[in-house]
Amino acid sequence: QWQLVESGGALVQPGGSLRLSCTGSGRTLEHYGLGWFRQSPGKEREGVSSISSSGDNTNYADSVRGRFTISRDNANNTVYLQMNGLRAEDNTVYCCATSLTPVSETPLEAEKYDYWGRGAQVTVSS
């Protein structure tokens, strides 16, 4: 069964760091671009970051650029999101998804992604 599973969510103080992981089972992730998204209650889903299948191309939302870093380890079928300098506004559920677009592209629009994990909760609070 094809699954994407996020892990690494936790409670962290403002200014702290977390690394989220997105691991695929039942399918080889290296054939897909991947994206990280987040959605808070009452808000639209926001594309946070994306990475091409090779890892050569990355993209970031303005709200996280310079603080978050996306990477992938195709040998371990995993994509990571390193989050530094966390803020209260980063407090939400983060999901990963596989891209429908050509593997070299790095879109941040949710409609360009088709398969989603269930998410990991990131709580930023003192």
C-alpha positions as CSV (number, residue, x, y, z in Angstrom):
1,Q,0.0,0.0,0.0
2,W,1.4,3.4,-1.0
3,Q,1.8,5.7,1.9
4,L,3.5,9.0,2.8
5,V,4.2,9.3,6.5
6,E,5.4,12.5,8.2
7,S,7.3,12.5,11.5
8,G,9.3,14.8,13.7
9,G,6.6,17.1,14.8
10,A,6.9,18.3,18.4
11,L,6.6,21.2,20.9
12,V,9.4,23.7,20.5
13,Q,10.0,27.1,22.0
14,P,10.1,30.2,19.7
15,G,13.5,30.4,18.1
16,G,14.0,26.7,18.3
17,S,14.5,24.1,15.5
18,L,12.9,20.9,14.3
19,R,13.4,18.5,11.4
20,L,10.4,16.9,9.8
21,S,10.7,13.8,7.8
22,C,8.4,12.5,5.0
23,T,9.0,8.8,4.3
24,G,7.4,6.9,1.5
25,S,6.4,3.2,1.5
26,G,5.1,1.2,-1.4
27,R,6.6,3.5,-4.0
28,T,10.0,5.0,-4.8
29,L,10.0,8.7,-4.0
30,E,12.9,9.5,-6.2
31,H,10.6,9.5,-9.2
32,Y,8.6,12.4,-7.8
33,G,9.0,16.0,-6.8
34,L,7.9,16.5,-3.2
35,G,6.4,19.4,-1.4
36,W,5.7,20.5,2.2
37,F,2.5,22.3,3.0
38,R,0.9,23.6,6.1
39,Q,-2.7,24.5,7.0
40,S,-4.1,26.2,10.1
41,P,-7.8,26.2,11.0
42,G,-9.6,28.8,9.0
43,K,-6.7,29.4,6.6
44,E,-5.9,28.1,3.2
45,R,-3.3,25.5,2.7
46,E,0.1,27.1,2.2
47,G,2.9,25.7,0.2
48,V,6.0,25.9,2.4
49,S,8.7,24.3,0.3
50,S,9.3,21.9,-2.6
51,I,12.1,19.9,-4.1
52,S,12.7,18.3,-7.5
53,S,13.1,14.6,-7.8
54,S,16.9,14.9,-8.0
55,G,17.1,17.4,-5.2
56,D,18.8,19.9,-7.6
57,N,15.9,22.4,-7.5
58,T,14.2,23.8,-4.5
59,N,11.6,26.4,-3.8
60,Y,10.4,28.3,-0.6
61,A,7.6,30.4,0.4
62,D,8.7,34.0,1.3
63,S,7.5,33.3,4.9
64,V,10.1,30.6,5.5
65,R,12.9,31.5,3.1
66,G,16.2,31.7,5.0
67,R,14.8,29.7,8.0
68,F,13.7,26.4,6.4
69,T,15.7,24.0,4.3
70,I,14.3,21.2,2.3
71,S,16.4,18.2,1.3
72,R,16.0,14.6,0.3
73,D,17.7,11.2,0.7
74,N,16.5,9.1,-2.2
75,A,18.4,6.1,-1.0
76,N,16.3,6.1,2.2
77,N,13.1,7.3,0.4
78,T,12.8,10.3,2.6
79,V,12.4,14.1,2.2
80,Y,13.3,16.4,5.1
81,L,12.3,19.9,6.2
82,Q,14.8,21.5,8.5
83,M,13.0,24.3,10.3
84,N,15.1,26.9,12.2
85,G,14.1,30.1,13.9
86,L,10.6,28.8,14.5
87,R,7.9,31.4,15.2
88,A,4.4,31.4,16.6
89,E,3.0,31.7,13.1
90,D,4.7,28.4,12.2
91,N,2.5,26.6,14.7
92,T,0.4,24.2,12.6
93,V,0.1,20.8,10.9
94,Y,2.7,20.1,8.2
95,C,2.0,17.6,5.4
96,C,4.1,16.3,2.5
97,A,2.8,15.5,-0.9
98,T,4.0,14.1,-4.3
99,S,3.9,16.4,-7.3
100,L,1.9,15.9,-10.5
101,T,4.3,18.2,-12.5
102,P,7.5,17.3,-14.3
103,V,10.1,16.1,-11.9
104,S,12.4,19.0,-12.3
105,E,9.7,21.5,-11.3
106,T,9.1,22.8,-7.8
107,P,5.6,24.2,-7.5
108,L,4.1,25.5,-4.3
109,E,0.4,25.3,-5.4
110,A,-1.5,22.5,-3.6
111,E,-3.5,21.7,-6.8
112,K,-0.3,20.5,-8.4
113,Y,0.1,17.7,-5.9
114,D,-1.9,14.5,-5.7
115,Y,-0.9,12.2,-2.9
116,W,-0.8,13.5,0.7
117,G,0.4,12.3,4.0
118,R,-1.6,12.8,7.1
119,G,0.6,15.4,8.7
120,A,2.7,16.2,11.7
121,Q,1.9,18.7,14.3
122,V,4.4,21.5,15.0
123,T,3.7,23.5,18.1
124,V,5.7,26.6,18.8
125,S,5.1,27.9,22.2
126,S,7.0,29.2,25.3
